[in-house]
């Protein structure tokens, strides 16, 4: 009676279940780590997007100056009054700016997505920062080129009983400044989720299937364990009574 000699199971060298070599570090999700050149390119594209959106703020400011309703004032040489105390022109100026900023956010997000059909942190940050800078520039252009802010001097210049326009102002500054960045980020994230590229499905290596998988290896190992191998290597015949 001889003890069974089971040959040790040696996994193939291309076994995908083997540990990653110590010298290599795989990125999370099975993706390759981002190279330095790709990172520099992403930062450069984000800087270009931020600059273009900031310049586009000039167009927003000119549109706001053109479309915003004017607040009429009148003077009696002693004080300046609202010509229409129940008017909603002041609220209309804020609403016009917010609506225009939302439209600019939608268009800028769609343009960035069409330019580069992929997500990431860089385009979202560029849209947020560029939209904020563009809104600040638009606010400055509208107030600078609008009616003068020196209401008293303007009233003395036009004379008693003459109607003139109040300075173009924003009362809800926070909401007006954040309308463009928030709209741009939401629209870009939505477009990326709906039409952006999907992650590829993992592909198994050729030849590693049901016949050569771990289950097949364990089955062949248990089958070989059940055999008895003689010490001299000769195959024993069937026992005779």
Secondary structure, 3 states (H helix, E strand, C coil): CCCCCCCCCCCCCCCCCCCCCCCCCCCHHHCCCCCHHHHHHHHHHHHHHHHHHHHHHHHHHHHHHHHCCCCEEEECCCCEEECCCCCCHHHHHHHHHHHHHHHHHHHHHHHHHHHCCCCCHHHHHHHHHHHHHHHHHHHHHHHHHCCCCCHHHHHHHHCCCCCEECCCCCCCHHHHHHHHHHHHHHHHHHHHHHHCCCCCCCCCCCCCCCCCCHHHHHHHHHHHHCCCCCCCCCCCCCCCC
